[in-house]
Structures are given as C-alpha cells and as structure tokens.
Amino acid sequence: MPIAFNRVYLEGAGYFMPGEPVSNEAMDNYIAPLNRMSSRIKGRILAENGIKHRYYAIDAEGQTVYTNAQLAANAIRDCLRRADSDLSAVSMLTSGSSGGDALMPGFANMIQGELAAQPMETLSVHGICAAGVSAIQAAAQGVEMGGHASALAVASELPSRLFKRSRFAARGYDADFDAHFLRWMLSDGAGALLLGNSGRALAGASKGVRLKLKWVHQRSFSGDYPVCMQLGLSADRAKGHLDYPSWNEAEADGALSLRQDIRLLPHLFDIGIHEYAKLVRDGWVDPDQVDHFLCHYSSEKFIPVVEDLMEKAGLVIPRERWFSNLAWRGNTGAASILIMLAEFLETREIKPGEQIFCYIPESGRFMAAYMLLEAEAVQAPAVAGASRSTADHPVNLAANPAAKSTSRIDTQSDDADAIAPPHDPDMAPQGLGQLLTELAAIWHDYRSRVWRTPVVRRLRRREFQTGDYLNWMENWIPQVREGSKWMREGAASLTEQYAPLAALIDMHAGEEQNDFQILFQDYRTAGGTVDNIDALRRNPGGEALNAYLHGLAATRDPIGLLGAIYIIEGTGQRIVPALLPLLKASLKLPPDAFRFLEYHGHNDEHHLARWLSAVELALDCDEDGRAEQRIVDTARRTAALYLMQFHHVMEGDAA
C-alpha cells in the first residue's frame, strides 16, 4: 500500500551534469572499445536506446574529475539556489545511489562532509534506479512526522569509472555481452530535491503554484526473480568478489564488471504494469487525471513495451503526456528521476490541479517505484484533502466507474522542436532574458491549451475530415485578412520616438497583406464552396481577437502589439509544423491545398527573427519603462483570444 503524505511539499529541485555533453561519436574518447566486437555492440545498443548525449565525470585519460560525493553536493547546491534556501535550514539528508566513492562509510555521510554541513540526520540508501525514490520517501516521512521542517533527498551516480578500458586489462580486454551492454547505456549525474512543510511557491517555469507530494509506493519482487543487474558477483552469480583470494583475481574473473541479463528485462515491465493497474484499481491514481507522466526507462526501445502493456490493461496514459530527458541527459540510474523532475519543473509550466505521476522500474532484482505529485495554488490551504487527488481518500475506481473522469486530451506535443517557445530565453540577447522568459511561460500554457481544443484533439486522433478543414479555414480566412490592417493601424499610432519601429512593422504588414488570398485559394482547392471571400465570417473567438487588436492598434503607442505578434507568428512557426503532417496524413487533398500552412511553417522563422529586432527597437525607444509589461500583457490576452478561436472551430456555423 502506498505511503500517503498530507503536509509534504517539493520546495526545490536541482541537478548537476559534469563537464560537457558527450555525443555518441565522442564516447570512444572516454569509454574506449575493448575489442573488434565493441563497435558492433555499441552501434546496436545506441540505435535502440535513443541516447544522443550523456555526461561523464572522468576525462579522456580516465582520470576522475568529480567524485560521486562532489556530483551530489553540486546538485544540492543547485537545488538550494533555485529554492532560495540555505543549507543551514536543513536537518535531514538522504541519499540514493548504486555506490559512493568508498565502500564505507555511508554515502550520505560523505556528501555531508563534502558540503561541510552542520550536524543533521542522514540516511544512505544503497540500490539501483529506485534508490533515489527510497531517499525521497525517507526524507518525506521525516517531514510528515514532524521530525524535520526541511529535508534534502539526493541521488547521484558515477558508473563511468567502471567502464574505462583499463578496467578490463586483467581480462585481456575481453568481456561477454552482459558486461559490454551497460558501457553504452549508463552515464554520470546527480539530482536533488528539497522537501518541506512550508508549501511555498516553486521556482522555475511555473508561477504561483506549489507541488504537493501525495504518495510514494515501492514494491520489490526480488523473491520471485533471479538477479538481473549486478556488480560484485561472478558471471554465473555463484561467487561474490570478497570470496576470491584477492581483488585482482576477482577482477580477472569478471566479478568486478557491471552486468545486466537483458533476457530477463521483459519481466520487469510486466510486473511494473501489474502494480500500476493495482494502484488504479485501489483508487490511488486515475490515468485520466494524470497530466504529466515521468517514466524512467533505460532505452527508448521500451517505450512501446510500456505503452502496449498499459493498453492491454486498459489504463493508457497518452504518449503526449510523457516527459523524458533520456536522449540528452542519458541514463543516470538512481539519479534519473530526480534529474528528470528537476528539469521538467525548470522548463514546463504546471497549473493548479495538475498531476505528475512518476514510474521508476529497477532491474537489479526487480523492483517498481511510483510517486504522485499534485500542483496547488499557493493561496490554497496547506491541509490534507485540499486538492482533487483521490490519494487521501482512495476510491475504488474498478468498483465505481462513475468515479473516473472523462478522458482528457494530452497536454504536450511529442515533438519538442515543434512546440518550443518562439524564442529560447537561454539564447536571449542582452537585456531580453526576463521578457522572453515571461513570454515563454505564456507560450507553454497557450500551446498546452491549444492541444486540448476539440479541433486539435480530433486531428491528433486521426478523426479529422475534409469538412473539418474547410470549416476551420472559413473561420480563419477573415481573421488572417485583418492581420496586416491592425499592424498598419498600430504603426500609424506610433509617435515620432518610435519611427524606426513603425517602419519595421509597416514592412512586415506589407509582406503579409495578401496572405489571406493564399489561404482562400487553399480553401477553394480543398473543395470550399463559398466563392465570395466577403461572405466568410470569423467565429466568436476570431471576432473577439479582431476587435481587441484593432482597438489596441488605435491607441497611442500600442507597443503591446508586439506581444500579439509573438503569439500569432509563434503559432505559425511552432504549432503549425506539428499539425501539418497530421493534416496531410488525414486528408486526401492535393499538395496545393496546404500552401498557406507550408509557407508560414517555413517563413515565420524569418518573421520571428524580425520580431526580435522590433522588440529591441521598442525597448531602446521606451521612455516610461512600461514597454516590456505591455508586451507581456498583450501576449497573454492574445493567447486567450486565439485559443477561443481554436475552441469555436468545431461548432459548425460560426455566425
């Protein structure tokens, strides 16, 4: 049965990746091939696991650059910095890892020493992937029981020291496949979480929300299965490394090689899904209520395995709600879920009521771990039962089907490049970082909500028909028609101090003034029956957006219009490329029925670069210091109105 928590909040999350990212091609500089078979094995494994970059705490000569304790300490420092907290306020430190730098003392104590931290309670969890969750659970229990107001959980791994070529010299640079396998799978890194009872707002992409830990559930099946992943046993698992006359002989016999028996792995996901089904049955989690699914898998090869098992159980969490950073952070074992959660909170905005469900399978001797977190508004009372989760009072959903909510469309695209903000705040020109960060937060919420609208939901479910496309364009054409008009009106309303900006907006409006004609031709090519463009009408959302932008354009110095352009051009450059392939796959229409979407998908990148120049001009000319806030406010309002336009598309008659 899960361990439920009523007053534990995630107050901070951080991570540390050592050195520079190492590509697949550069791996050999750190993890050199052992023999002629190495390259073949490497190619096969990398083709399946989907990892493109990882990090190593060793250098190209095999020397250790960061110890495991240093990795953990740096992750803790990052966590505390993001949470604006001080180590002196922490009274408990828990760690999870497959091994520290020394066999003893405990890893948590070594981390405490590395930090030169004050006296505190410590706990070291030794395990593999689920050890990080065990550390989180122990820290959470310390807070829940009132023993600690603030506790740190950290997980850190440094397996690269096991993989360097010199480790295999005693065996003549020979290794069986099981010992070879993990050399191309695992890498180094650390993640840390700060847990407490204050319930203060999270730092990161989300604003005004706190994250409550609802429950943690772990179950080991080691009594049912043989060892799958191990270090310290002979290849046949019959002899431990301390049973050899010397460690040299243990190393020569391969007892100090990290191995995984991949033939046993299918059992791991089978037991994991059965345990997940039990959690659903007992009312601890409802897949329809899960907004974000953070699944720790060692290889992308296992994604369809997990999906298939979920589908067979009738408990699918749509792929679009999944989040993983395996491709660019690598598989860091026990640290993976903490790094994943920290990066998720750093880059993704969450809203009050949204749930984050974490699944962590461990292949050592088979274990499954799960966590459920839920976002709350900061002003909400920090008491049990304040959120929508069933975890405080589980409901048997199997016995009471009415307790299930209706299935909700996913909130996140599976194409990260297609849904990223129009401008990356990390790449902002000097002075624009804060503005682009605020706009990115608006963007993520807008894109997420667009993904839930009936028109996009129908399209992504491959239920879209030509009539839907025509109806969409009938709503959209008159809205696009107005774009260059309100831009020119806005440029005309700019006073002399903004003359350079007015010229730039005029040029942009001139380029787009005939775009609606391309869209109308696409409509006719697709079979649209309205032959007079003036007969088309905006739907209520489009009408509201049009009225708002024309009204704003008529005011003195309407700098906020740059926020509107950010959302509108961003839709064309980010959302359209993600939807266009689905449109083409769903509709049997000629290529020239999509010219407008093709044009904007390619050309809006150029438009967005121009937008950045326009913003810099606007801020240079800004005398009252209000330009940034006006841009942000207009972007937020435009996103809401554009979203309304999306919502009304499937209503048929837009009049």
Steps between C-alpha positions, in 0.01 A plus 500: 500500500637847415633733768269804494619849592284787617746783565808440288584738218775501241660837567794477265662278237845514345749290309862489394644350183883484494698650214373546146244275330665201331356394165476142378796564273715636784429215743806307390718778643375403847367144469742353247413183307636182654531285191372455146151420626469821699407729212236259376345467846518875550323570170221255577439629853511871412262444211246362747541714812445839337770675705671777303704664777614408847747631759811350655680602819824355365724660240632350178796353690267320740582729793217589735404867468213492753450241771151365553471700822596814310232430237241465776620812681480707183145379435405600855652845453302544179181388674548740791586786266185448294289477817670808650572289808799450723663173604489613862120458499523131403502242777485174303697371200414178318690356206435232241767345281641174370825594670697789640872561473580275798351171609449660838396723671153571366467716190276759671771554761760553230274755330445677831877518541546631147251777578659569842139495619387545858403195711183338366325168457626297204386188318679318218293281268702252299325366192461573133234705316239502779753605764430864418130448573587329828702806598206726412260286700723500808545876486125550451420279798733708716307814402156335525565373852611841618859407565630737236371824351735463204676194356719436198487190281783451253590226253828481316672251272852475358516171305750625240785401730396138445492531123839642407709258297767454768242322718502210254879456474502211749267310266705567189246759384239233465144522628177312445196684361340543843812687619526696175137610495495760778816674378285659227195560721600670825657836577566743784290766670317602816161641598369643826160589646423726795193383691328705770174597664483871411312451174666798336491565127729310267776667306529428129252524214192484723379806683287511813479125553640256750548129449361259756634147534187285519650154541793270430469128428783248468489125464782252455461167323848371582358184651341408168782558251876440466753783492477702179747786551796466733852600592720285724388150400658260256336463160303197626398689820651218709787687661536840659802723448602471867511121469802512266852479646564854376323776315741452211365149454143624537564755227665243273196275535263787413345532844564876497326554165155659501261262327140482392316194377277664237309174447326561834394860430153428353395371844589837655243696301240229535509516880518879488181535297317247719595704806386818321166335420460416867562864596227604256263234624546608860443865414848641558539627146264561208673499160241745367608748767875470431621811319869413492654153501869480587614149416855387564595255230853404408433484128246644259461142384282446807253782427272284281536217752362718780233648273387156384474368855303809607268459204438135577410601854267768364692766695683700235661834578529664154855519373469875464482538878833320549819687580850359483844655465674168427612616154701798624579416865563128466410222742632599842347214699369603841552867413291484181158572649631788713681656203192443286267660753733796555535569129127456445420760766768729361360497146129412517224706653253315720160625611308451825328162498742338256651168600850363440525122513844338514584138420845358574575134425820350642665205331741396777282219625175663389333780685236756404462847650233766445434856618208736458532876539233762454520874438306736721447876495724654765205672667324165549496372860790262566286223643416148402213466260550845349563362151306290257713187548337180623813399689388639836173306476550232233199406290475157344469604138447145380200465726375851430555585131311826549791623711717518189510832319459517126816440304696817435714579203872521554660822608835473331616435150732211431705725272708724723635707210148576381371628832795683650445872568556722194815628667717310749552719809843341550607641162356848562695807392631708787218663693220282361535192722225591748255602226553183297469289814161651582385460141619139496287427809195645322589302190521164677159550660349612169646210302389255765145631484497503119593132511181434699259684267245288309649579159854394594376203700304378199800551275744319727262209539499466119126574490537820298307523173503739205186670629680581824787656308261710291310615807826599668608707198159667471552629855867577452515682163320817615717508811823479298362768269503750785861434605675751277224755569541517876878493461488807274254671732736431788799635309304817418424546871867502597640842584821642361724337760401159361554590131753218433260248651209632293701450181583141595137415581385661174743284306376187676135592438577554131645150471192344659223708344415239237546188715126460542469462122734196512289350777180567304646327195594202720140495622364493146751231395391286794139520383371812674167610351495866606622696198477850645760562767287776650235240589733332750463587868730469795382275782441661843863451601631651180253788530615574854867485400440727201313759710767495770793549261332775296402677823854478636650613168299822520657602832807720539827305469348147504829324577307206644418388145845340495364253758213416262743444214707269722200271555364517145832453320604242759188299421602492137860409572454253787149355505432484126804280420378250760147492355580513129627139470184380674284702261677353199474148638130537584372676190521379141559842354750631244818664631382847393217480753759564773705783348419754772601262779816396317593864441453606861669192640814593305481879488393589852850412624618804304207702631586410859858614450362831379270508805803480726649802323171685542499431874854628536399817313192542721700468821768737373233761429302436819502807723261401778635147563162335444560339159595155630193469719271617219647238266450227760143606582401511133659162433297348785173652374571406139573141601165481682309639201686291242424198715132596488523501120636143511221392736221627275627336179305177553171675575392504135318825424719778631243773459 
